[in-house]
Amino acid sequence: MERLDSFMARANAAYYATRDPFADFTTSPEISQTFGEVLGLWSAVTWTLLGRPSPIALVEAGPGRGTLMADALRAIGRAMPDFAASLRVHLIETSPRLRDAQARVIRDATWHDRLDTVPDGPFILLANEFLDALPIRQFVKRGDGWVERWVMDGAWVERACDDAPWLAPVPEGTIVERGDAALAFVRQVDRRLANAPGATLFMDYGPEHSAPGDSLQALRSGVPADPLAEPGSADLTAHVDFAALKQATEARVHGPVPQGMFLARLGLFQRANRLAQGHPPAEATAIMRAVRRLAEPDGMGRLFKALAFTRDDMVEVPGFDVGPLPGGP
Ligand code: SAH
């Protein structure tokens, strides 16, 4: 018998080590090169706002095929060579197979299993669809209290627990989730921000406000599947609880803002138009269609969100609202 979070950790480690995840799902950087390019430019502007520290670690957590970082580095090299010369790439990746894929497209990087081993100092950290892959716990309301969900032989088992993961009254049988691993990651980011200037950008999906419900999802060969069957054969994810992350951090929080709004503010469509102009009509149409998928509310524009953490003295971060506009109420 295994608690859900340890089951999920083991299943995903096996999954990412043995499968090509991108046969099962598509992520923003795999949909359009403009995604990584725009996040590269976000990093470059953020670097200037941090006071252009040199050297600086450009860290990515869960880089997948390395596409986001490769696109970001290309854009940075063109737009801000000083930043390109100052940055050192650090990749947090546990899958040997994905590390190989990353090494094929990123020339100069250092790999880590965890954030802890990235050297202290100024940093910019990017993470797209990383937190949603981290293990969660689930609790079920039973009678006056709560039980926790464990897994045995592909089935749920409920065990007593002392936690009260949700304080408001909820109906019998309600499921509530807690992303302890994501919260632990946030605490590590906080420690880093206490020691050096830096900024962290999470792009992930989930509701803006915490809500009860079971968001555990398995994709096997691109099709929703039973999360408990054949561990390691499917990608397991859960919604990111943005409100819980905001509450857990001691850093200054920016957002969350919907991905579509964030990318549009950073010039996604201008970048895409310029890219499209260099291509024949059919390809230009495909480029614009891909970009719309990233940004439109019925694509990934609304459910996906951007959330950034910085030190308290960093008030402005590109892509996030900075209070009322001049002339406003
Ligand atoms: N950011 C990429 C990939 C998302 S898939 C993209 O947008 O395409 C999730 C990524 O996180 C994979 O690279 C996976 O191997 C990595 N990952 C999952 N759990 C991890 C963990 N606990 N520690 C480090 N990396 C992890």
Residues whose N, C-alpha, C, O or C-beta is under 5 A from the ligand:
A	BS01	SAH	Y16 T27 P29 A61 G62 P63 G64 I92 E93 T94 S95 L98 D113 N128 E129 F130 A133
